[in-house]
Each structure stands twice: as structure tokens, then as C-alpha cells.
Amino acid sequence: MKLYNSLGRRTETFTPADQGLVRLYSCGPTVYSYAHIGNLRAYTFADTLRRALLWKGWQVEHVINITDVGHAVAEAELGEDKLEVAAERERRTVEELAETYTQAFFADLAALNILPAQHYPRATHYVSEMIAFAERLVDRGFTYEIPSGLYFDTSKDPGYGALGLVDASGQLEGARVEQVPGRRAKTDFALWRAEAPGQIRAMRWNSPWGWGAPGWHLECSVMSMELLGEHFDIHTGGVDHRQLHHVNEIAQSEAYLGDGKPWVPLWMHNEFLRLGEAKMAKSAGKALTISELRDQGYHPQAFRLLLLGGHYRTQLDFTLPALDSAQATLRKLVRRVKALGPLPEVETAEQAYAAAGDDATRAVLAQIDEAISTDLNTPRVLAVLQDALRDSALSTASQALIVAASHAVLGLPSGDLDFTSTADVDTAAVDKLVAERELARAAKDFARADAVRDELKRLGVQVTDTPEGPVWARV
């Protein structure tokens, strides 16, 4: 399997450190608002990567963090706290706000048929570990303290910036970094953000450097190591993280470990989803959510299909005509697949090849395998699938197997889909059924639990069981 490594900007043959297991970390959302569809491209990409790894026969342990500690804008060390500002605006506590948008994020993942991660660690649960991590950096001589907090001294890291292509003068490609009084270099970054005199933050912890909160970059290093080990295989995120956040993660992690080894060997980044001439961003007022698309009659899977139609490393323009086309293609695909009858259970290439009954089918499966194994070439997989469905020389059974294999790597749905708006969904009734299913499962009344799940399906609702509990979405 060949994957593009942002560290070095080259395509490499991927081999996990453990023969049968891939350890994967994806930067998660800051839960101060609903995720917009540009944010969700990162998780659709990570899900496609995970499905491709499963297809190749590896097990995958996946971590997506939840940033429920407030931070200023990503490029700065100072400024307004996103969660605190949003909580004040919505007249809720920071904790209530974070939980609301965390659950909304899970619902978006379910709606897009994204496999649940094994772990969704919350930053607030790991603050003591973050403090201990920073203390070790202090002991190793990589830090200095100024009134605004504890900072990492990037001059102590001769390899600083390799991922983000930082030049010798410390210029960050495309980044905006505010002036911080006392900071020695603009590439230096906060490990601990101390409260200003007279300030009492809504979320605050005591530390050797006073009351305050951990720096934004610290949480990902700490939580990934806690759950995946000191070194793991792949780190993913949006391309906007490549120039600053991930650069700083690498610097502090390799300083912490001090073993002379690369912290993570493979870094993968998806490109922006653009709306007009600009990337989609809440801060710019250019954002759409899955719920808003659904209310306009677009199925979430149509959006997933739109994303899969472009390569993850290519900027993609979002337009309603493009989404209309994706939805029309999805409708045709659903009708065609339904006519094939039940699809076989396929997750891996080995299973698919074993089920193939003739050389023609195996040749199509080989095309799918080659495409997804070449840096996740999803547009090519879609083209192979469409060609196979038009090939009258392939039997119905062969086409069903090819669809199952394609869906295994693309994450597209196999059954009927509801293309109506979610505006009239009786959320209270759905919540009640979901709770009833959980009670039945707890009582080991699996027949009743399955019956409730079937009832939810008839209502056009999909329930996904995650480590955080069940989440539902209209499908």
C-alpha cells in the first residue's frame, strides 16, 4: 500500500510497526459550535483511510480527540477563548456547550457512515497528564516562562519545522502568529497559558506555572501517547494543521521522548473544501452543516459521494449544482444496487477474492485494490464501480460482490435511503426509542433491542454504537 507522507512530501510504501495492527490518530474538533462540512472532510478522509487499511487486512485502533478546553484562534497564543465566548453567547456553561456540540459531532459522523473510533478522549480528562508532560520538558531544558505562561523554546530543536517547511528564519508558510510580550521567537508556542492578572477563566487548573489552561498543541501529544503508545503509525488532520499545530506536536513530543526516533513516521493531510474563492470556515462566515444540507433535501451520503469524487489531497469546490449531481448519482446507485439483491459481507480484499467466481470478477477487484492502495484513489474506485455495473458480461452475483467490495473501501450505503428533510423528525420520539433499545441491551433482551432498531430503521434513523454511547442520525 502506497500513501503520501506530508513529512518529506513523498509517496511511500506503508508498513505498520506491529504486523497486524495500525495505530491511527486523527485531530478532532474543538466543540464550541456545530462542525461544518469543511471540517467533516477530514473525518471522511480518515474513515476512508481506515477502511482501506481494513481492506488490506490490518486491524486498526483509531483515536479522535475532543477538544473541550477553550483555545484562542489556532494560529495565535493570545486572544479570545472560543468555548468561553460561545458559552457566554448561548448563556450556558462551557461544559454544557461542549457536551452539546460533542453529541452533534457524533451524529454527523453517523450520518456520514463514518466508522466510530475506538477512543474519543476529551482534553479535560487529561490535564494532569498534560502538566506532567510539560514538567518533563522543563526538566529537559526545552522551555522558558514568561508572564503569559510556559513556552516551548524552538531554538532548542534543530529539526523544528520539517513537516511544515519552516525556513531558517522561522517563517511559517501561510501562518498568522500574534506578537506575545516576552516570547523569544515567533515560532515558540505555549505549553501552559497562565491567567492574566485579575482574570479568572471559566475553565482553569492549577499548575507549577500558576492557574490557567494547557496550550492547544499539548493535548494531542499527550492523549495520543496515552492511548496509542509513545510512537504510533499514522497521524491525520486537515492541511491547515500541517504548518503549525502538527509542527509543534512533533517538536514537543520528540523533545519529551528524547530517543532520537521520529515520533510518528507517517503524516497525512486532506485539502480544503472551498466555498467560492475561500476555504470553508466558521470564522469567515462561510459554513454549512450536515443538518442544513439535510433540511434542503440533500442526503448526507450525497455529500460523502461528492467528497469521494475528488482526491483527498486536492482542493474541492463545493457548489449546490455539484451536490445535485452527486445526489442524482447516489439515487441511481441505490436503485441499481437494490436490484442486485442482498450483498455479500465483505471487509477485506482477501474475502473478496475468495468469493470471486471467475477471472473477470477478480480482474475488477484487482482494479479496486490497486486504486485504493495507490494513495486512496477514490475517484478511480468510483469509476471502476460504475463500469462494472454497466458491464452486461458480469453476472448479478459478480456485480453484487464488486459493489460490496467498493462499499467496503468507500463507506457508501447499501440499503434504501430517505431523501426527505429532517425538519419534521420527532426527535423526542427517536430519543425515547434509542433509550428503550439501551435498556433492552442492558437487560440482555437482544430480541427486543433488535426489534427497536428495526423500528428506528423504518423511521429512517440509523443508530451507531460508539464508546461514548449510542448516537443517531437520519439516513
Secondary structure, 3 states (H helix, E strand, C coil): CEEEECCCCEEEECCCCECCEEEEEECCCECCCCCCHHHHHHHHHHHHHHHHHHHCCCEEEEEECEECCCCCCCCCCCCCCHHHHHHHHHCCCHHHHHHHHHHHHHHHHHHCCCCCCCECCEHHHHHHHHHHHHHHHHHCCCEEEECCEEEECHHHCCCCCCCCCCCCCCCCCCCCCCCCCCCCCCCCEEEEEECCCCCCCCCCECCCCCCEEECHHHHHHHHHHHHHCCCCCEEEEEHHHCCCHHHHHHHHHHHHHCCCCCCCCEEEEECCEEECCEECEHHHCECCCHHHHHHCCCCHHHHHHHHHCCCCCCCEECCHHHHHHHHHHHHHHHHHHHHCCCCCCCCCHHHHHHHCCCHHHHHHHHHHHHHHHECCCHHHHHHHHHHHHHCCCCCHHHHHHHHHHHHHHHCCCCCCCCCCCCCCCCHHHHHHHHHHHHHHHHCCCHHHHHHHHHHHHHCCEEEEEECCEEEEEEC
